[in-house]
Amino acid sequence: MEASAGLVAGSHNRNELVVIHGHEEPKALKNLDGQFCDICGDQIGVTLDGDLFVACNECGFPVCRPCYEYERREGTQVCPQCKTRYKRLKGSKRVDGDDDDEDIDDIEDEFFIEDDENKHRNIAEAMLHGKMSYGRGADDDSAVQIPPVIAGGRSRAVSGEFPIGGAHIHGEQMLNSALHKRVHPYPSSEHGSARWDEKKEGGWKERTDDWKLQQGNLGPEPDDNDPDAGLDDEARQPLSRKVPIPSSRISPYRMIIVARLVILALFLRYRILNPAHDAIGLWLTSVVCEIWFAISWILDQFPKWFPIDRETYLDRLSLRYEREGEPNLLTPVDIFVSTVDPMKEPPLVTSNTVLSILAVDYPVEKTSCYVSDDGASMLTFDSLSETAEFARKWVPFCKKFNIEPRAPENYFSLKVDYLKDKVQPTFVKERRAMKREYEEFKVRINSMVAKSMKVPLQGWIMQDGTPWPGNNTKDHPGMIQVFLGHSGGHDTEGNELPRLVYVSREKRPGFQHHKKAGAMNSLIRVSAVLTNAPFMLNLDCDHYINNSKAIREAMCFLMDPQTGKKVCYVQFPQRFDGIDRHDRYANRNTVFFDINMKGLDGIQGPVYVGTGCVFKRQALYGYNPPKGPKRPKMVSCDCCPCFGRKRKDKKYKHGANGEVGAIEGAEDDRELLMSQMNFEKKFGQSAIFVTSTLMEEGGVPPSSSPAALLKEAIHVISCGYEDKTEWGLECGWIYGSITEDILTGFKMHCRGWRSIYCMPNPPAFKGSAPINLSDRLNQVLRWALGSVEIFFSRHSPLMYGYKEGKLKWLERFAYVNTTIYPFTSLPLLAYCTLPAVCLLTDKFIMPAISTWASLYFIALFISIFGTGILELRWSGVSIEEWWRNEQFWVIGGVSAHLFAVIQGLLKVLAGIDTNFTVTSKASEDEDFAELYAFKWTTLLIPPTTILIINLVGVVAGISDAINNGYQSWGPLFGKLFFAFWVIVHLYPFLKGLMGRQNRTPTIVVIWSVLLASIFSLLWVKIDPFVMKTKGPDTKQCGINC
């Protein structure tokens, strides 16, 4: 596909397809005269002797060898120009009508031998042709042939982009005509006919070999029994290895976990058996909260029982797949970047992410970048066009001087010695020039942003005068633009650049679009049609590639012959820029990424966190992992009941949905799908896309025209394509929650896949996080709400996935914890309120304790601190990061998590849905200015109220102790400790309210004081948790009391 082919916009349901030209300067095509086949447009190639291949010796009509062979085998066997019958040339197989006295003695071509692989390919193609319909809508020509559906054997590597034939395609008319043109007719023979048998006898193998020979890729067939044949000893070594935590660190950690569990059981037993009779309500509330905290701790702690580290060997990866003098064998990768609102996700941030992708250290012919604009913004489109032009200068600069990181904004803002390790004299001069180029690029992007603030009345107009198709963001056609491709995709030094494709899926009123998950599924299908790389990396628009070798790090796991077959994805930790030094609101989330995720990696793999993840495409399609060799089972007779009964041999097969079928002879999931012919039900009505799902090694059909691929790409992003399919249910990103990442990873683990956690140094990716208190709470609210939605859905880890039995129990514990943690907000809110209640009522949640009972409390506190200290010891997390995480657990629990539970219950019970809000990625010019900015949100009210009533309780308790004398101070210390525990945990929240000027907004004070006053008055009036005591009856005793 050419980069200058124009913006392709259309709607499959409305039978519309338009190509908009003139938005960029067109580039001239290369001269094709005499060098390319006049039938298919491919290079003619040479013969085995090195001479130019000539099919017809009479007129010399330019025809390539595959077309010549196809015409002899399936066609009229005559030259299209002079109508002379083709003669058999050296290396060609005999066909009916060849003269016996032809002086060609190719004995090896006299016999047709076919292997099992080609047999399966022929069966797959026949079934697809016989059962699936490609034509959709009205046909312009009744004689239109069905486009080719090519099985895995005829796929080509994703190199060089999609070549265009003779001339430019201008307008919709030529595009449609090119779509209906077929060079080779699709075979209409059915299985069992003479023509089918003739084709089966070697046609596919011969044509594939000829095509590979023409491309220069045909070599000796590797030995299937020895995949490492020809490699040296170093290249045979594993590409990665597990690094277990030293036993001196992990063994004490496990011992204290067991000790803490025992102490916790004894503590809860004591609390239950020793109620506070004078405050039974307070005691009962506290005991229920403590039991819930214990369950939550067990679900969080035990998945961290087997933490591991990993090492990768990039040099071995190069030795195995990048041998000098041989074709590069690294697997292609499609990279997805998603964006919605350019006002909240600035185009400059997205451009930096794209530039870091285009400059990544990976073969350019195997790298493709797809940018999903779910807001159909012309600003995003224009900024991406500018990014493509700047990439022609930035990418060679990065690779020439080995720049890290390769996002220009982050590179030029580094406060380090940029001359370190630089030895080329021209570096300073070129760096100064590149920085000036980047500043000019920023000015152009910023000017676009400024102009986009005011929308014209007639809508946005493109440079050629065409109205922007996405002026109505909720009703627009699908749009695709290839900015960098086969022609025109070169940098200033003439080197090829990776592909860059703009995609905006179709949106129409009345259709469910499923937010980010729907956009990602559209990218899966578009990339499968255009490039079909076996692996996919997805990034948020603000997560740039910080380590240019990040993709190679993932390939060390995914391409490892021993361990890579059952790996569904490789997850990288999230690291962030622009966070204040003390990380006031735990934005780095280090405890989760450096402790919890390492623990899960030792079980079945980490959860998917939404970005920085390299997927295996086949796993996202809903296939099960390949089955390893099973251990032989002991066979016994029926005479001895001790050894059980002899089982009858049955062959069961797990389908792509995890259901057990009784289809005998099926070798894998793909054959089961073919036998049931449910391609359309699973993947949708696109023959080209369905065929791509069968290509495990990736690639696109070599005979597919660019126009046909573009029309099919528009089709697969149409708004009604997923209707009555399994997209979002079993395929792709799973629908049903705004945190689609948790659901998607959970479904893969339930099918038996495992994931890998990779932590390279330097970090693979870096992004931006909201350092403002309100933005941070809204972000946590969205995550918690997604967890609540999963808990009430059919995919709840409490109920789903038991039938297959492929999800390990500790992994299930982790997933259950990710869905129930928002509900901890209810007991946490009650527990944080109890200290104030105890201080105001002069009651406590437990009776006076003995010396022996106090040992339970001392042992519990020691075990809690011991677990934390040993956890920090083996993980490397600092104590400050651990403490910030504990503080924000309380802050988020009494605010965002509480609102998430309420909104989730409203959605389930009343059907009231909530809107998805995109977290702002914008940053201020002043360092950490957002940290002190105040943004009003109702999430601030509950924690502020808790703070005030606890402070009031502390004052009231101390005043009461002063008035009642020395004997009141002893019981007061326990209550004060309880209250100070709450206040210390909420201290970062208090600083956020005060801001830089130490002033709290009036509205927060008013609401908090009002609620605290009402609560206190009601409490004094009702006094529900305190036992009523009766005094003497003054009327009977006559005493004036």
Residue pairs with C-beta under 8 A, 6 or more apart in sequence:
1 161
1 162
1 164
1 482
1 485
1 486
1 530
1 706
1 709
1 710
2 27
2 29
2 164
2 482
2 485
2 486
2 487
2 488
2 706
3 24
3 27
3 388
3 482
3 483
3 484
3 485
3 486
3 487
3 488
3 489
4 24
4 25
4 26
4 27
4 487
4 488
5 19
5 164
5 168
5 169
5 482
5 485
5 706
5 710
6 19
6 20
6 21
6 22
6 23
6 481
7 19
7 20
7 23
7 381
7 462
7 469
7 479
7 480
7 481
7 502
8 17
8 18
8 19
8 20
8 479
8 480
8 481
8 710
8 713
8 714
9 17
9 18
9 20
9 469
9 477
9 478
9 479
9 480
9 714
10 16
10 17
10 18
10 477
10 478
10 711
10 714
11 477
11 478
11 506
11 508
11 714
11 718
12 136
12 137
12 478
12 506
12 714
12 715
12 718
12 720
12 721
13 508
13 718
13 719
13 720
14 477
15 137
15 138
16 477
17 172
17 175
17 176
17 711
17 714
18 172
18 469
18 477
19 169
19 170
19 171
19 172
19 175
20 462
20 464
20 466
20 469
21 170
21 464
22 462
22 463
22 464
22 466
23 385
23 462
23 463
23 464
23 466
24 385
26 168
27 487
27 488
29 164
29 167
29 168
29 487
30 487
32 41
32 165
32 166
34 62
35 43
35 44
35 62
36 42
36 43
36 44
36 62
36 64
36 165
37 43
37 44
37 62
37 63
37 64
37 67
38 61
38 62
38 63
38 80
39 63
39 64
39 67
39 80
39 183
40 64
40 66
40 67
40 165
40 183
40 703
41 163
41 164
41 165
41 166
42 64
42 66
42 163
42 214
42 702
43 64
43 214
44 52
44 53
44 62
44 63
44 64
44 65
45 53
45 64
45 65
45 213
45 214
46 52
46 53
47 53
47 89
47 90
47 91
48 90
48 91
53 64
53 65
53 68
54 60
55 61
55 63
55 65
55 67
55 68
55 79
55 86
55 89
56 63
56 79
56 81
56 82
56 84
56 86
57 87
58 79
58 82
58 84
59 79
59 81
59 82
59 84
61 79
61 80
61 81
61 82
63 71
63 79
63 80
64 214
65 210
65 213
65 214
66 207
66 210
66 211
66 214
67 183
67 184
68 86
68 89
68 92
69 92
69 93
69 206
69 207
69 210
70 184
70 207
71 77
71 78
71 86
72 86
72 88
72 92
72 95
73 93
73 95
73 198
73 199
73 203
74 184
74 185
74 187
74 199
74 203
75 184
77 85
77 86
77 95
77 97
78 84
78 85
78 86
79 85
79 86
85 97
87 102
88 94
88 95
88 98
88 102
88 104
89 104
90 104
90 106
91 106
91 109
92 104
92 106
92 109
93 109
93 112
93 202
93 206
94 109
94 110
112 201
112 202
113 202
114 200
114 201
114 202
114 204
114 205
115 205
117 153
118 153
118 204
118 205
119 200
120 151
120 671
121 151
121 152
121 153
121 154
121 204
122 151
122 199
122 200
122 204
123 191
123 674
124 151
124 152
124 674
124 694
125 149
125 150
125 151
126 190
126 191
126 196
127 674
127 677
128 149
128 151
128 679
128 687
128 690
128 691
129 146
129 149
129 186
129 187
130 190
131 677
131 679
132 149
132 679
132 680
132 685
132 687
132 690
133 685
133 687
134 146
134 147
134 149
134 687
134 688
135 144
135 146
136 685
136 715
139 180
140 176
140 177
140 180
141 180
144 180
144 182
145 182
145 185
145 186
146 182
146 186
146 687
147 179
147 182
147 186
147 687
147 688
147 704
147 708
148 182
148 184
148 186
148 701
148 703
148 704
149 186
149 687
149 688
149 690
149 691
149 701
150 691
150 701
150 702
150 703
150 704
151 691
151 694
151 695
152 694
152 695
152 696
152 697
153 204
153 208
154 204
154 207
154 208
154 211
154 701
154 702
155 532
155 695
155 697
155 698
155 699
155 700
155 701
155 702
156 215
156 699
156 700
156 701
156 702
157 217
157 332
157 365
157 366
157 698
157 699
158 332
158 365
158 366
158 368
158 531
158 532
158 533
158 698
158 699
158 700
159 365
159 366
160 365
160 486
160 496
161 482
161 485
161 486
161 487
161 489
161 499
162 485
162 486
162 530
162 700
162 704
162 706
162 709
163 486
163 706
164 486
164 487
164 706
165 705
169 175
169 178
169 707
175 707
175 710
175 711
176 711
178 705
178 707
178 708
179 705
179 707
179 708
179 711
181 705
183 703
184 703
187 195
187 196
187 199
189 195
189 196
189 199
190 196
209 218
211 702
212 218
217 327
222 229
223 229
227 561
228 235
228 236
228 561
231 319
231 320
232 319
234 315
234 316
234 319
235 316
235 319
235 320
237 313
237 316
238 313
238 316
238 560
238 562
238 563
239 312
239 313
239 316
239 317
239 320
239 555
239 556
239 557
239 559
239 560
240 310
240 311
240 312
240 313
240 556
240 557
240 560
240 563
241 310
241 311
242 308
242 309
242 310
243 308
243 309
243 310
243 311
244 250
244 308
244 309
245 307
245 308
245 309
245 874
246 874
249 870
249 873
249 874
250 307
250 874
252 870
253 867
253 870
253 871
253 873
253 874
254 305
256 863
256 866
256 867
256 870
257 301
257 302
257 305
257 867
259 863
260 860
260 863
260 864
260 866
260 867
261 298
263 856
263 859
263 860
263 863
264 294
264 297
264 860
264 863
266 856
267 856
267 857
267 859
267 860
268 287
268 290
268 291
268 294
270 853
270 856
271 286
271 287
271 290
271 846
272 287
274 846
274 847
274 853
275 283
275 284
275 847
276 282
276 283
276 843
276 844
276 845
276 846
276 847
277 847
277 1027
278 843
278 1026
278 1027
279 838
279 841
279 843
279 844
279 845
279 1025
279 1026
279 1027
280 1025
280 1027
281 1024
281 1025
281 1026
282 834
282 837
282 838
282 843
282 844
282 845
282 1025
282 1026
283 845
283 846
285 830
285 834
285 845
285 1025
286 831
286 834
286 845
286 846
288 827
289 827
289 828
289 830
289 831
292 824
292 827
293 824
293 827
293 831
296 817
296 820
296 821
296 824
298 813
299 813
299 814
299 816
299 817
299 820
300 596
300 817
301 867
302 810
302 813
303 596
303 599
303 600
303 603
303 810
303 811
303 813
303 814
303 817
304 595
304 596
304 598
304 599
304 871
305 599
305 602
305 810
306 599
306 602
306 603
306 810
307 595
307 598
307 599
307 601
307 602
307 874
307 875
308 598
308 601
308 602
309 598
309 759
310 601
310 756
310 757
310 758
310 759
312 553
312 556
312 557
312 758
312 760
313 556
314 549
314 552
314 553
314 556
316 556
317 330
317 552
317 555
317 556
317 559
320 329
321 328
321 329
321 330
321 559
322 328
322 329
322 330
328 363
328 365
328 366
330 362
330 363
330 366
330 555
330 559
331 366
331 533
331 534
331 535
331 555
331 558
331 559
331 697
331 698
332 365
332 366
332 367
332 368
332 531
332 533
332 534
332 535
332 698
333 362
333 366
333 367
333 368
333 533
333 535
333 536
333 537
333 551
333 614
334 368
334 370
334 527
334 531
334 533
334 535
334 536
334 537
335 357
335 367
335 368
335 369
335 370
335 536
335 537
335 538
335 539
336 370
336 372
336 520
336 523
336 527
336 536
336 537
336 538
336 539
337 350
337 353
337 354
337 357
337 369
337 370
337 371
337 372
337 538
337 539
337 540
337 541
338 371
338 372
338 374
338 516
338 519
338 520
338 523
338 538
338 540
338 541
339 345
339 350
339 371
339 372
339 373
339 374
339 375
339 380
339 541
340 373
340 374
340 375
340 516
340 918
341 375
341 377
341 918
342 350
342 375
342 377
342 379
342 380
342 383
342 449
342 452
344 918
344 919
344 920
344 921
344 922
345 541
345 542
345 918
345 921
346 449
346 921
346 922
347 379
347 380
347 383
347 445
347 448
347 449
348 383
348 409
348 442
348 445
348 446
348 449
349 409
349 541
349 542
349 768
349 921
350 371
350 380
350 383
350 384
350 541
350 542
351 383
351 384
351 386
351 387
351 390
351 441
351 445
352 407
352 408
352 409
352 410
352 544
353 407
353 539
353 540
353 541
353 542
353 543
353 544
353 545
354 369
354 371
354 384
354 387
354 391
354 500
355 387
355 390
355 391
355 394
355 395
355 406
355 407
355 408
355 544
356 405
356 406
356 407
356 544
356 545
356 546
356 548
357 367
357 369
357 498
357 539
357 545
358 367
358 369
358 391
358 394
358 395
358 484
358 497
358 498
358 500
359 391
359 394
359 395
359 398
359 399
359 403
359 406
359 548
360 367
360 406
360 498
360 545
360 548
360 550
360 551
361 399
361 548
361 549
361 551
361 552
362 551
362 552
364 495
364 496
364 497
364 498
365 496
366 533
367 498
367 499
367 551
368 498
368 499
368 500
368 501
368 527
368 530
368 531
368 533
369 498
369 499
369 500
369 501
370 501
370 503
370 523
370 526
370 527
371 380
371 384
371 500
371 501
371 502
371 503
372 503
372 504
372 505
372 519
372 520
372 522
372 523
373 380
373 381
373 502
373 503
373 504
374 504
374 505
374 515
374 516
374 519
375 470
375 473
376 469
376 470
376 473
376 476
376 479
376 504
376 507
377 452
377 470
377 473
378 452
378 460
378 462
378 468
378 470
379 448
379 449
379 452
380 502
381 468
381 481
381 502
381 504
382 448
383 445
383 448
384 483
384 500
384 502
385 483
386 441
386 444
386 445
386 448
387 483
387 500
388 483
388 484
388 500
390 437
390 438
390 441
391 484
391 491
391 497
391 500
392 490
392 491
392 492
392 497
393 434
393 437
393 491
393 492
394 408
394 434
394 437
394 438
395 491
395 497
396 491
396 492
396 493
396 495
397 403
397 430
397 431
397 434
398 406
398 548
400 430
401 422
401 424
401 427
401 430
401 431
403 411
404 411
404 546
404 547
404 548
404 762
405 411
405 544
405 545
405 546
405 547
405 548
405 766
406 544
406 545
406 548
407 544
407 545
407 546
408 434
408 438
408 441
409 438
410 544
410 546
410 577
410 766
412 435
412 438
418 431
419 427
419 428
458 467
459 467
459 468
459 471
460 467
460 468
460 471
461 467
461 468
462 468
469 476
469 477
469 479
470 476
470 479
470 504
473 507
474 507
474 509
475 507
475 508
475 509
476 504
476 506
476 507
477 506
477 714
478 503
478 504
478 505
478 506
478 714
478 717
478 718
479 502
479 503
479 504
480 501
480 502
480 503
480 504
480 526
480 710
480 713
480 714
480 717
481 501
481 502
482 499
482 500
482 501
482 502
483 500
483 501
483 502
484 497
484 498
484 499
484 500
485 499
485 500
489 496
489 497
489 498
489 499
489 500
490 496
490 497
491 497
499 531
501 526
501 530
503 522
503 523
503 526
503 717
505 513
505 518
505 519
505 522
505 717
505 718
505 719
506 717
506 718
506 719
507 513
507 719
508 719
511 719
511 720
512 518
513 519
513 719
514 521
514 728
514 735
515 738
515 740
515 916
516 733
516 740
517 728
517 732
517 733
517 734
517 735
517 740
517 744
518 722
518 728
518 733
518 735
520 538
520 732
520 733
520 740
521 722
521 727
521 728
521 731
521 732
521 733
522 716
522 717
524 536
524 617
524 620
524 732
525 684
525 686
525 689
525 713
525 716
525 717
525 721
526 713
526 716
526 717
527 533
527 536
528 617
528 689
528 692
528 693
528 716
529 686
529 688
529 689
529 692
529 700
529 709
529 712
529 713
529 716
530 700
530 709
530 713
531 698
531 700
532 617
532 692
532 695
532 698
532 699
532 700
533 617
533 698
534 616
534 617
534 618
534 696
534 697
534 698
535 554
535 555
535 558
535 614
535 615
535 616
535 617
536 614
536 615
536 617
536 620
537 551
537 554
537 613
537 614
537 615
538 611
538 613
538 615
539 545
539 611
539 612
539 765
540 610
540 611
540 767
541 921
542 767
542 768
542 921
543 574
543 611
543 612
543 765
543 766
543 767
544 765
544 766
544 767
545 764
545 765
546 575
546 762
546 763
546 764
546 765
546 766
547 553
547 760
547 762
547 763
547 764
547 765
549 760
550 572
550 760
550 764
550 765
551 614
553 570
553 572
553 758
553 760
553 764
554 570
554 572
554 614
554 758
557 563
557 564
557 567
557 570
557 756
557 758
558 564
558 567
558 570
558 614
558 616
565 625
565 626
566 625
566 626
566 628
566 752
566 753
566 754
567 605
567 616
567 753
567 754
567 755
567 756
568 605
568 615
568 616
568 619
568 625
568 748
568 749
568 753
568 754
568 755
569 608
569 613
569 614
569 615
569 616
569 619
569 745
569 748
569 755
569 756
570 613
570 614
570 755
570 756
570 757
570 758
571 597
571 605
571 606
571 607
571 608
571 609
571 612
571 613
571 755
571 756
571 757
571 758
572 612
572 613
572 758
572 759
572 760
572 763
572 764
572 765
573 593
573 594
573 597
573 612
573 757
573 759
573 763
574 589
574 593
574 609
574 611
574 612
574 765
574 767
575 588
575 763
575 765
575 766
575 767
576 587
576 588
576 766
576 767
576 768
576 769
577 766
577 767
577 768
578 768
578 769
578 771
578 923
578 928
579 587
579 588
579 769
579 771
580 771
580 928
580 931
582 880
582 884
583 880
583 881
583 884
584 771
584 884
584 931
584 988
584 991
584 992
585 771
585 773
585 776
585 884
585 888
585 891
585 988
585 992
586 881
586 884
586 885
586 887
586 888
587 769
587 770
587 771
587 776
588 769
588 881
589 885
590 877
590 878
590 881
590 885
591 877
591 881
591 882
591 885
592 885
594 759
594 875
594 876
594 877
595 871
595 875
595 877
596 814
597 606
597 607
597 757
598 757
598 875
600 606
600 607
600 757
600 811
600 814
601 755
601 756
601 757
603 808
603 810
603 811
603 814
604 749
604 754
604 755
604 807
604 808
604 811
605 749
605 753
605 754
605 755
605 756
605 757
605 811
606 755
606 756
606 757
607 741
607 742
607 745
607 746
607 755
607 814
607 815
607 818
608 741
608 742
608 744
608 745
608 748
608 755
609 741
610 739
610 740
610 741
611 765
611 767
612 764
612 765
617 698
618 693
618 696
619 625
619 748
619 751
619 753
620 731
620 732
620 733
620 744
621 656
621 683
621 693
621 731
621 732
622 656
622 657
622 682
622 726
622 730
622 731
622 751
623 656
623 669
623 670
623 751
624 654
624 655
624 656
624 658
624 669
624 751
624 752
625 751
625 752
625 753
625 754
626 668
633 647
634 643
635 646
636 643
636 644
636 645
636 646
637 646
638 645
638 646
650 662
651 662
651 663
651 664
651 665
651 666
652 660
652 661
652 662
653 660
653 661
653 662
653 663
653 666
653 669
653 672
654 660
654 661
654 669
654 804
655 661
655 669
655 672
655 673
656 669
656 672
656 673
656 682
656 730
657 726
657 730
658 750
658 751
658 803
658 804
661 672
663 672
663 675
666 672
666 675
670 694
673 679
673 682
679 690
680 690
680 725
681 724
681 725
681 726
682 725
682 726
682 730
682 731
683 689
683 690
683 693
683 725
683 726
683 727
683 731
684 690
684 716
684 721
684 722
684 725
684 727
685 721
686 712
686 715
686 716
686 721
688 701
688 704
688 708
688 709
688 712
689 712
689 716
691 701
692 700
700 709
715 721
721 727
722 728
725 731
728 734
728 735
728 736
729 735
730 747
732 744
733 740
733 741
733 743
733 744
734 740
734 743
734 744
734 746
734 747
734 795
735 743
736 743
736 789
736 790
736 793
736 794
736 795
737 743
737 786
737 787
737 789
737 790
737 793
738 782
738 785
738 786
738 789
738 916
739 782
739 783
739 785
739 786
739 787
739 789
739 790
740 786
742 786
742 787
742 790
742 815
742 818
742 819
743 790
743 795
745 755
746 795
746 797
746 800
746 801
746 815
747 795
748 755
749 755
749 806
749 807
749 811
749 815
750 800
750 801
750 804
750 806
750 807
751 804
751 806
752 804
752 806
758 764
768 921
768 923
769 776
770 776
770 778
770 779
770 919
770 920
770 930
771 928
771 930
771 931
772 930
772 931
772 933
772 935
773 934
773 935
773 940
773 989
773 992
773 993
774 934
774 935
774 936
774 937
774 939
774 940
775 919
775 920
775 930
775 935
777 891
777 892
777 895
777 896
777 937
777 939
777 940
778 896
778 917
778 919
778 937
778 939
779 919
780 892
780 896
780 897
781 896
781 897
781 899
781 900
781 939
782 916
782 917
782 919
784 821
784 822
784 892
784 896
784 897
784 900
784 901
785 822
785 900
785 903
785 904
785 914
787 818
787 819
787 820
787 821
787 822
787 900
788 819
788 822
788 823
788 900
788 901
788 903
788 904
788 905
789 904
789 907
790 796
790 797
790 818
790 819
791 798
791 819
791 820
791 823
791 904
792 904
792 908
794 800
796 819
797 812
797 815
797 816
797 818
797 819
798 816
798 819
801 807
801 812
807 815
821 897
822 897
822 900
822 901
822 904
823 901
824 893
824 897
825 893
825 894
825 897
825 898
825 900
825 901
826 898
826 901
828 890
828 893
828 894
828 897
829 893
829 894
829 898
829 942
829 946
832 890
832 894
832 946
832 950
832 982
833 946
833 949
834 845
834 978
835 950
835 953
835 975
835 978
835 979
835 981
835 982
836 946
836 949
836 950
836 952
836 953
836 979
837 843
837 953
837 1019
837 1025
838 844
838 845
838 953
838 975
838 978
839 953
839 954
839 956
839 957
839 975
839 976
839 979
840 952
840 953
840 956
840 957
840 1016
840 1019
840 1020
841 1019
841 1023
841 1025
841 1026
842 957
842 960
843 1025
843 1026
844 971
844 974
844 975
848 971
849 857
868 882
871 877
871 882
872 878
872 879
872 882
884 988
886 985
887 984
887 985
887 986
887 987
887 988
888 988
890 982
890 985
890 986
891 943
891 985
891 986
891 988
891 989
894 942
894 943
894 946
895 939
895 940
895 942
895 943
896 939
898 942
899 938
899 939
903 912
903 914
906 912
907 913
907 914
923 930
924 930
932 995
932 996
933 995
934 993
934 995
934 1001
936 1001
936 1003
936 1004
940 993
940 1004
941 1004
941 1007
941 1008
941 1011
943 986
943 989
944 989
944 993
944 1004
944 1007
944 1008
945 1007
945 1008
945 1011
945 1012
945 1015
946 982
946 986
947 983
947 986
947 989
947 990
947 1008
948 1008
948 1009
948 1012
949 1012
949 1015
949 1016
950 979
950 982
950 983
951 983
952 1012
952 1016
953 979
954 976
954 979
954 980
954 983
957 972
957 975
957 976
957 979
958 972
958 976
960 968
961 968
961 969
961 972
993 1000
993 1001
993 1004
994 1000
1031 1041
1032 1039
1032 1041
1034 1040
1034 1041
